Amino acid sequence: MVLLSDAQHSTVRLNEFQQIAQAMSSTLSKQALFEQLARVGKAVGQGHRLAMLEYLAQGERSVEALAGLTELSVANTSKHLQQLRQAGLVEARKKGPYVYYRLTDSRIVTLLGVMRQLAERHLTEVEALVRGYLVSRDAMEPVRREALLTRIREGTVTVLDVRPEEEFKAGHLPRAVNIPLRELERRLDELPADREVVAYCRGAWCVLSFEAVARLRDLGFVAHRLEEGFPEWRLADLPVESG
């Protein structure tokens, strides 16, 4: 048995205290980081705010425009945007009497995509909604972006953008034709009847492309939808046109 002097006992206790203090400091620092991360989770933990992020993934928009798209009041829309801004997900600029918002980082599209995939795989309610509403409207396999890019370059496909005109002007797929869904049936003459049509819109859950494909098939067109949407296409660093 080894006996320690009072000085040695003090040194041992000091070392133990320092180790405990370091462990506590590390734990507290990690917890502080998780608390900050939770701010992002809180910001995206609301349906209207998720919808706003999807709209902003198409391009910059004013508070008034977002209010119209989400069917909320301007005041309520502004409050939601402030939550997103405080979490570092959006940024604003003022132009005259209007305030415009945009995403701070293209990787927010990735975040939304991961959330969507997790929900589809692990939330029964989401799986039922997707299967019942979306998949039932597109029994054929959707077109992957790499395959679509090849067809665009070969000139064997008509790419149909069914988003509103302002979103199309902000950015779109190469050689895309912009016909918003509400105008599709009266502008069919702009689509070659003997060529496959691939429609796309805002993202994987955007119903505009599903509805467009369903209508075109009923009218005798060979039509498919892009597997995802414009934000995912741009995030993959594939060619984009604007104007």
N, C-alpha and C positions, 0 to 999 in steps of 0.2 A: 504494500500500500504506500503510495507516494503522498507525503504531506506537503501542502502548499503554504507559503507564507502569506501574511495579510496582503502584501503588495501583489503577489501572484494572483490571489483570489480577486483582488480589485481589477487586475488586468483581464482576467477571464470574464468577470461580470461586464466589464466595459465592452469587450469584444462581442459578447452575447447581445448586449443592448444595441450595439451598432448594427449587428446582423438583423435583429428584430426591427429596428428603425428603418433599415434599408428595405426590408421586405414590406413593411407597412407603407413606406413611401412609394414603392413600386406598385403596390396594390391600389393605393389612392390615385396615383397617376393614371393607371390603366382604367380605373373606374371613371376618372374625369374625362378620359378620352371617349369611353362608352357613352357618357352622358351627352357629350357633344355630338356623337354619332346618332344618338337617339333623336336629336333635333331634326335631322334629315328624315328619320323614320316617321316622326310626328308630322312633318310637313307633307309627306306623301301619303299619309294615312287618312286621306279624305277623297271621296270620289270626284268631286268637282275640281279639286286641285290636280288630280291625275289627268282629268280631261283637259285642263288648261295646259299642262305640260305637253300633252300630245298635240294640241293645236300649236303651241309655240315651237314644237319640233319641226313644223312646216315652215316657220318663218316668224319674224317679228310682228307683233300685233299690239294695237292700242287696248287700253282698259275697256273702252266702249265696244270694240269689236269682240273681245272675249266675253263681255257681258251678253252680247247678242247670241253668240255661239252656244254659251252654256245656259242661256235663258235665266240669268240671275240679274239682280239690280247692279248698277254700276258700283254702288257703295259696297255691296256684298262681295262683288268680284275683286274690288280693290283690297278688301281685307284678306281674302284668300291669297292674292298676289304678294301681299306684305309678309304673310307666313312663309311663302316660298322664297321670298327675297332674304328674309332673316336666316333661312337655312342655307343660303348660298346657292340656290338652284336657279334663280333668275336674276336678271339685272334690268334696270330701267333707265330710260333717257327721256327728257322732256323736249317736246317740239311744239312751240306755240302753247295753246291751251291743253294739249294732249300729252299723255304719258304712254310711252311704248315700252313693252317688255320683250325680252328674248332670253333664251337659255344661256347659262354661263358656260356650259360644257357639253360637247356632243355626246359624252359618255352617259349623260342622263337618259339618252335613248336606250343604251345598254341596260341601265338600271330598270327602266320600264319593261324591257323585254324579259329580263330575268324574273321580275315580279309576275309577269303574265304567264311565263312557263311554269313557275312554281304553283301558281294558282290553278292552272289547267291540270297539273299532275296530282295535286294534293287537296284541292277543295272540291268536294262532290258537287256543290252548287254551281261552281264555275264550269266544271266539266259538262254538267247537264245543260247549261245555257249554251255553251259553245257547240255541243253536239246537236241540240235541238234547234238552235236558231241559225248558226253559221254553217256548220258542216252539211246540214240538210239542204242548204242552198248551193252547195258546190260539191256534188258527188264525185267529180273528176279530180285527179291530182292537180294541185296548184303548180305553177311554174316557178322554179328556183331562179334566183337572180343571175347566177352564172350562165344558166341555159338561156335566159332571156337576153342577156348581153350578146351572146353568140348569134342569136336569131336577129337581133337588131343590126349587128354588123353584116350579116348575110343579106339583110333586106327582105326577110321572109315573114315578117310579122308587123302588124299595126299595134303600136303601143298606145293605149287609151288611158289618159289621166282624167278621172271623173271628179276631181276636187274642184272647189270654186276657183275662178280665174285668178284672184289675187294670190292664192297659194301656188298655182301653176307658174305665175310670173316670178315668184320668189325663188323657184328652183324646180326642175322636173327632169325626168329621164330623157336621154337623147332621142330625138325625132318623135317625141310623144305628141299626140293630138289631144287637145284639151276640149272635152265636151262634158260639162257638169251633168250629173245624173238627171236632173230635172229637165235637161234639154236633149237628152239622148234620142228619144224616138223621133223628134222633128228634125234631127241633124244626121240621120242615118246615111245620107248620101255622101257624107265625108269619110265613111268607112268602106274600103273596097270589100265587096261581098265575097270575093274569091280568096281572101287572105285571112289567116288566123288573127284574132284579136286577143291581146293580153291586157287586162284592165288592172289598174292599181289605184290606191288612194293613200290614206294617212298611216296605215299600219295593219298589223295582222288581224285586229278586231274591227277594222273600219268596214261598216256594212255597205258603204257606197259601191265598192268593187264587187261584192257578192251580188247586190241587186242588179248591177250593170250586166254581169255575166249571165244571170238568170234571164233577164229581158232579151239579151242578144241571142241566146240559145233558142228562146221561144220564137224569135224572128228568123231562125235558120242560119245564124252565124256560128262558125266554129270559134268558141270563146273560152278563155281561161282567165284566171286571176293570178297576179303576182303573189308569191307565198307571203311576203311581208308588205312593207309600204315604202314610201319615199324616204322617210328618215333613216330606215335601216339600209337602204340602198346607198345613201350619201355617207353614212357611217362606215360602210365597207369600202369607201374611197373609190367607188365606181364613177364613171363619167356622168356629169350633171350639166345641164344647160339652164339658162335663166332668161327672163324676158319674154 
